[in-house]
Amino acid sequence: MRHEDVIADIGRELDCSTDRFPTRRRPRIPVDIASPVGPGWNPVGPVEREWYTTDTSPDDEPALLAARLNRELMGTLGYSGEK
């Protein structure tokens, strides 16, 4: 399960999990989190779904992440590991 897939469509990803593992969803309709929380459980604004599902990373971020990647895991998840 990839984070950006959950952000894009939480219901679809939960359906995939319940199809694969012996479990059931409660409640059946997914409860979406519309606002992330900060210190003290205070809402800090709406979830920025587009930021998570598009390539908007700073120029140096790909190199920093590439140095820590587990290439085998990335391949399993369908990522090329290349920008």
DAUR-V782611 format. One record per backbone hydrogen bond with DSSP energy under -0.5 kcal/mol. NH is the residue of the N-H (numbers start at 1). CO is the residue of the C=O. If there is no record, write none. Layout:
NH/CO
NH/CO
This chain:
5/2
6/2
7/3
8/4
9/5
13/9
14/10
15/11
16/12
17/13
18/14
19/15
20/16
21/17
23/21
30/28
32/30
34/32
36/45
38/42
41/38
42/39
44/36
47/34
49/47
51/48
52/48
53/49
54/50
56/54
61/58
62/58
64/60
65/61
66/62
67/63
68/65
69/65
69/66
71/69
74/70
75/71
76/72
77/73
78/75
79/74
